[in-house]
Amino acid sequence: MTSAAVNVHATAVVLGSQGFLFVGPSGSGKTTLALSCLTAARNAGLFAALVSDDQVLISVRNGCVIAGRPASIAGLAEIRGAGIVTIETIPAAVIDCAILPVKSPFEPRLPPENERFSLPSGDFLPLHRLPLAEGLNSFEILRRILPQNADFQGH
């Protein structure tokens, strides 16, 4: 079964063999965190690519969540305070989980168990909270908080 693509305010990336949807309100750090993870993954020798920033076309096909990019913003990302930049993107990817940037103070201190992100289709993605703070290696933290340290091929 396939759901129609719905535009979601998020940033979608692929790191290694995993697809991530960075979610949260405007100004929460989605793009900053996603680009930081992209850079760290590439520096670790992994495949890493942006699908779309700010607007992500989400559909569900045969039980898989698919993220695509609107043609009007393909190859663009907004770095808050610096402007719109060009960046290489891929047209679509399967998404495995959602990531919510969290800033200090970290409340709640521990996230709820089995937290999920609701998609417009009524489907869900597992949701993981990822701290956003200067000096943190967000990619390494992401690897540690994912179940079984995820399958980041090439690492």
C-alpha positions in Angstrom: 0.0 0.0 0.0 1.2 3.5 -0.8 0.3 6.7 0.9 0.3 10.1 -1.0 3.4 12.2 -0.2 2.8 14.8 2.5 5.1 17.8 3.0 6.5 17.6 6.6 8.6 20.4 8.3 11.8 18.3 8.9 15.3 17.5 7.6 16.0 14.1 6.1 19.5 12.5 5.8 21.1 9.1 5.2 24.1 8.2 7.4 25.7 4.9 6.4 22.8 2.6 5.7 20.3 4.4 8.0 17.7 7.1 7.1 16.9 9.8 9.7 14.2 12.4 9.9 15.2 15.3 12.1 12.0 16.8 13.5 11.1 19.6 15.8 9.8 23.2 15.7 11.4 25.9 13.7 14.7 27.0 15.2 15.2 23.8 17.2 18.4 22.9 15.5 17.3 20.2 13.0 19.5 21.4 10.1 22.5 22.2 12.3 22.4 18.7 13.9 21.8 17.0 10.6 24.7 18.8 8.8 26.9 18.1 11.8 26.1 14.3 11.6 26.6 14.4 7.8 30.1 15.8 8.2 31.1 13.4 11.0 29.8 10.4 9.1 31.8 11.4 6.0 34.9 12.0 8.1 34.4 8.4 9.4 34.4 7.1 5.9 30.7 6.4 5.7 28.2 7.3 3.0 26.3 10.4 4.1 23.8 12.4 2.1 21.1 15.0 2.6 17.7 14.2 1.1 15.9 17.5 1.9 16.1 20.4 4.4 13.1 22.2 5.9 10.5 20.5 3.7 10.4 16.7 3.3 7.9 14.8 1.2 6.9 11.8 3.3 5.1 8.8 1.9 4.7 5.2 3.1 5.2 2.4 0.5 4.8 -1.3 1.4 5.4 -0.4 5.1 8.5 1.7 4.5 8.7 5.4 5.2 10.1 7.2 2.2 11.5 10.7 2.3 11.8 12.8 -0.9 12.7 16.3 -1.7 10.6 19.0 -3.4 12.1 20.0 -6.7 12.0 23.7 -5.7 14.6 23.2 -2.8 16.7 20.4 -4.2 20.3 20.9 -3.3 19.6 23.7 -0.8 19.8 24.0 3.0 19.2 26.9 5.3 21.9 27.5 7.9 20.2 29.7 10.4 22.2 33.0 10.7 24.3 32.2 7.7 21.7 31.9 4.9 20.9 29.4 2.1 23.7 27.2 1.0 24.0 24.6 -1.8 24.7 21.0 -0.8 24.7 17.8 -2.7 21.5 15.8 -2.1 19.9 12.5 -3.1 16.3 12.4 -4.4 14.8 10.0 -1.9 15.6 7.5 0.9 14.0 5.0 3.3 13.7 6.5 6.8 14.4 4.3 9.8 13.7 6.7 12.7 13.1 10.3 13.8 15.6 12.4 15.7 14.5 15.3 18.0 17.2 17.8 18.8 17.2 18.8 22.5 19.0 21.7 24.0 20.1 22.2 27.6 18.6 22.0 30.1 17.7 18.5 29.2 14.2 18.1 30.5 13.1 15.4 31.0 16.5 14.2 32.0 15.7 10.7 30.6 13.5 10.4 27.5 10.2 8.4 27.6 10.6 4.8 26.7 9.5 3.7 23.2 8.9 7.3 22.1 7.4 7.6 18.6 7.0 10.3 16.0 3.5 10.4 14.3 3.5 10.7 10.6 0.6 12.3 8.7 -0.4 8.9 7.3 -1.1 7.6 10.8 2.1 5.5 10.8 4.9 6.0 13.3 8.7 6.2 13.4 10.8 5.4 16.5 11.9 8.7 18.0 15.3 9.4 19.6 16.3 12.6 21.4 19.7 13.9 20.4 21.5 16.6 22.5 22.5 19.7 20.6 25.3 21.6 22.3 28.6 23.2 21.3 31.5 20.8 21.5 29.4 17.6 21.3 30.0 15.0 18.6 26.4 14.5 17.7 27.1 11.6 15.3 28.9 9.6 18.0 26.1 10.2 20.5 23.6 9.2 17.8 25.5 5.9 17.3 25.4 5.2 21.0 21.7 5.9 21.6 20.4 3.8 18.7 19.6 0.2 19.3 22.7 -2.0 19.0 24.6 1.1 17.9 22.8 0.9 14.5 24.3 -0.5 11.4 26.5 2.3 10.2 28.3 0.3 7.5 32.0 1.2 6.9 32.6 2.1 10.6 
